[in-house]
Every structure is written in C-alpha cells, then in structure tokens.
Amino acid sequence: MSGLDEILNLIDAQQKQTEDSLIKAAVSKANAIKAEGDKKAQKAYEDFMNRSTAQAEKDFENSCNSADAAMKRRILACKVELIDQAVEKTVSKLRSLSDKEYFELMTKLAERHIRADKGVISFGGKDLSRLPADYESKLNELAKKKGGEITVSKEAADIEDGFILTYGLISENCSFCSIIESEKEAVRDTAARVLFG
C-alpha cells in the first residue's frame, strides 16, 4: 500500500470517526430535546386535565344547583296552585252555606268590624234578597255593645258575597275576595300549614 493510500485511509477513518461523533451528539441532543418536549407535553396535559376536571366539577355543581332551583320553583308553583285551589274551594263552600249559617258567619264577621259610630252595612243583591227579617236588629244589638248603630242599606252593593261596612267616608270591604286579597299572605300561610304540615 502506498503512502497516498495510507493517507486516504487515515482521512477516511478520521472522517468516519467525526461523522460517528456528530451523529452521536445529534442523537443525544435529539433525545434530550424529545425528553424535554415529552416532559413539557406531560405537564401541559396534566395542567389541562386539572383545569378541565375543575371546570367539569364546577359545571356539574352549577347544573345541579340550577336543576335544584328549577325543581324548587316547580314545587313552589305547585304548592301555590294547590293553596289557591284550597282557598277557592273554601270560598265556594262559604257561598253555598245555608242562609242561617251564612248570616251567622256574616254576623261574626261584622262583629269584628263594628265601631262605636253610626254605620251602614251593604250587601250584594243575592244576599240582600235573602236577608233574615230580624238581621238589622241583631246587628244593632252588637253595635250597641260597642256604642254604635248599624243601618242595613236597601241598595245592593257591587259585590258577590260578604258586605261593605261604611262609617262616613271610610268603607271596609268585607267581601270574601277582598278579605282574601288583603289577607293573602296570612291565608296562604294558613292553607300551606294545613296542606303541607
């Protein structure tokens, strides 16, 4: 082998060694970059999963709260409807009382509102036509105990039931609808206790 061949072989060997060294360094660098990329990707994945899990839990809790609120609103609406039906049935029963029972109830109601003054009590057309003959004197007995006097109006009031009690410029509407409207919350509370315990 000539000296030229030896030099070429030596150059070849050095070139091969340099290539191997460069390839080894590149592979090592690529492995380091890949490992760092995998580590960053794993961290990003874990962060994403933690945020997603927290958001999913929050969304689930919000959905549960929303469903719970909607259910409570429906239950409340149902209770209000049942209470209103109970009130309507009660008014219907009061309206269908016998004349004797009905006017006994009117007497008790009037007794609560009679004052020590001259008053006029007005009934609706239906009640005025079935008024007991001695009813005005019964009301006056109650009024006298309080130092007052009551006159039954011959004019029918524009009400379906109950009465309107007037003292001068002050009138008190004691029709069933008016009483229920003015005492709506108390009536509903009472009905709710009876219906729902």
C-alpha positions in Angstrom: 0.0 0.0 0.0 1.4 3.3 -1.0 1.7 6.3 1.3 -1.1 8.0 -0.5 -3.4 5.1 0.2 -2.5 5.3 3.9 -3.2 9.0 4.0 -6.5 8.4 2.3 -7.4 5.6 4.7 -6.4 7.8 7.6 -8.5 10.6 6.3 -11.4 8.2 5.8 -11.1 6.8 9.3 -11.0 10.3 10.8 -14.0 11.4 8.7 -15.8 8.2 9.8 -14.9 9.0 13.5 -16.1 12.6 13.1 -19.3 11.5 11.4 -19.9 9.0 14.2 -19.2 11.6 16.8 -21.5 14.2 15.1 -24.3 11.6 14.7 -23.9 10.5 18.4 -24.0 14.2 19.5 -27.0 14.9 17.3 -28.8 11.7 18.6 -28.0 12.7 22.2 -29.2 16.3 21.5 -32.4 15.0 19.8 -33.1 12.6 22.7 -32.6 15.5 25.2 -35.0 17.7 23.2 -37.5 14.9 22.9 -37.3 14.2 26.6 -37.8 17.9 27.4 -40.7 18.1 24.9 -42.3 15.0 26.5 -41.8 16.5 29.9 -43.4 19.8 28.8 -46.2 17.9 27.0 -46.9 15.8 30.1 -47.0 19.0 32.3 -49.3 20.7 29.8 -51.5 17.6 29.6 -51.7 17.4 33.5 -52.5 21.2 33.7 -55.2 20.9 31.1 -56.7 17.8 32.8 -56.7 19.6 36.2 -58.3 22.7 34.7 -60.8 20.5 32.7 -61.6 18.4 35.8 -62.1 21.5 37.9 -64.3 23.1 35.2 -66.3 19.9 34.8 -66.9 19.7 38.5 -67.9 23.4 38.6 -70.2 22.9 35.6 -71.7 19.8 37.3 -72.3 21.7 40.5 -73.8 24.6 38.6 -76.1 22.2 36.7 -77.1 20.5 39.9 -77.8 23.9 41.6 -79.8 25.0 38.5 -81.8 21.8 38.4 -82.4 22.1 42.2 -83.6 25.7 41.9 -85.9 24.7 38.9 -87.3 21.8 40.9 -87.9 24.1 44.0 -89.6 26.7 41.7 -91.9 24.0 40.3 -92.7 22.6 43.7 -93.4 26.2 45.0 -95.6 26.9 41.9 -97.5 23.6 42.6 -97.9 24.5 46.2 -99.2 28.0 45.4 -101.6 26.4 42.9 -102.9 23.9 45.5 -103.2 26.7 48.1 -105.2 28.9 45.6 -107.4 25.9 44.8 -108.0 25.3 48.5 -108.9 29.0 49.0 -111.3 28.8 46.0 -112.9 25.7 47.4 -113.3 27.4 50.8 -114.9 30.5 49.3 -117.2 28.2 47.2 -118.2 26.3 50.4 -118.8 29.6 52.2 -121.0 30.8 49.4 -123.0 27.6 49.4 -123.8 27.7 53.2 -127.4 27.6 54.2 -128.9 31.1 54.7 -128.8 30.6 58.5 -125.2 29.5 58.5 -124.2 32.2 56.0 -125.7 35.0 58.0 -124.3 33.7 61.3 -120.9 33.9 59.6 -121.7 37.5 58.4 -122.7 38.4 62.0 -119.4 37.2 63.4 -117.5 39.0 60.6 -119.5 42.2 61.2 -118.9 42.0 64.9 -115.1 42.2 64.3 -115.5 45.4 62.2 -118.3 47.3 64.0 -117.2 50.6 65.6 -118.6 53.0 68.2 -120.2 55.1 65.5 -123.2 55.2 63.1 -122.5 52.8 60.2 -124.2 51.5 57.1 -123.8 47.9 56.0 -124.4 47.0 52.4 -124.9 43.5 50.9 -124.8 42.3 47.4 -128.1 41.7 45.5 -128.2 38.0 46.2 -127.6 38.4 49.9 -129.9 41.4 50.2 -132.8 39.4 48.8 -132.3 36.6 51.4 -131.5 38.7 54.4 -133.3 37.4 57.5 -136.1 39.7 58.7 -134.5 40.5 62.1 -131.0 40.8 60.8 -130.7 44.6 61.2 -131.8 44.4 64.9 -129.2 41.6 65.5 -126.5 43.8 64.1 -127.7 46.7 66.2 -127.5 44.7 69.4 -123.8 44.1 68.6 -123.3 47.7 67.7 -124.9 49.0 70.9 -122.4 46.9 72.9 -119.7 48.9 71.3 -121.6 52.2 71.5 -122.6 52.3 67.8 -125.5 51.9 65.5 -125.9 50.0 62.2 -128.3 50.5 59.3 -128.8 47.9 56.5 -128.7 49.7 53.1 -131.6 49.0 50.8 -129.3 49.5 47.8 -127.4 46.4 46.7 -123.6 46.7 46.7 -121.5 45.6 43.8 -120.1 42.5 45.5 -120.9 38.8 45.2 -120.7 37.9 48.9 -119.9 39.4 52.3 -120.7 43.1 52.9 -119.3 46.6 52.8 -119.4 48.4 56.2 -119.3 52.2 55.9 -118.6 54.8 58.5 -118.8 58.3 57.0 -116.1 58.4 54.3 -114.5 55.2 55.4 -115.6 51.9 53.9 -114.4 48.5 54.7 -114.9 45.9 52.0 -115.6 42.6 53.8 -116.4 40.5 50.7 -114.7 37.1 50.6 -112.5 38.2 47.6 -111.5 41.4 49.3 -110.7 39.7 52.7 -108.6 37.0 50.9 -106.8 39.7 48.9 -106.0 41.8 51.9 -105.0 38.8 54.0 -103.4 36.9 51.1 -100.2 36.0 52.8 -101.8 35.0 56.1 -104.5 33.0 54.2 -101.8 31.3 52.1 -99.6 30.6 55.2 -102.6 29.0 57.0 -103.6 27.0 53.9 -99.9 25.9 53.5 -99.8 24.7 57.1 -103.0 22.7 56.7 -102.0 21.3 53.3 -98.3 20.7 53.8 -97.8 20.5 57.6 
